[in-house]
Amino acid sequence: LIAAADPTNKDYKRFTMSEGKETNRQFLVETAYIAQAMLRAPNVFWEPLTPEQRANILKLFDTVRPLVPVENNWLLFASIVEAARWKFYGDYDKARLEYGVNK
């Protein structure tokens, strides 16, 4: 988790907008799995993080915000990232969170 969100680490999740549409959407899925783990076990995946590591997670969440999920269960991937933003940072896109849940 720490390595995946740290842009200076060799294991950083290097997905960029120029890699292709499908790769970008996969990045949304993978980021949602990270968000889900943090939501389900915050004492393990959130509390031990340093302020710098928490900032890196927020940047990871920011990276997927421009991605538009396809109209299927992937809508929930965007919603879960927003739910984690809400819980851990107090900042979220209400429409993005609710759209997937309401669909």
Salt bridges, closest charged atoms under 4 A:
GLU22 OE2 - ARG25 NH1 3.50
GLU30 OE1 - LYS13 NZ 2.93
GLU47 OE1 - ARG54 NH2 3.85
ASP62 OD1 - ARG85 NH1 2.46
GLU71 OE1 - LYS103 NZ 3.87
GLU82 OE1 - ARG65 NH2 2.92
GLU82 OE2 - ARG96 NE 3.79
ASP91 OD2 - ARG85 NH2 2.67
GLU98 OE2 - LYS94 NZ 3.95
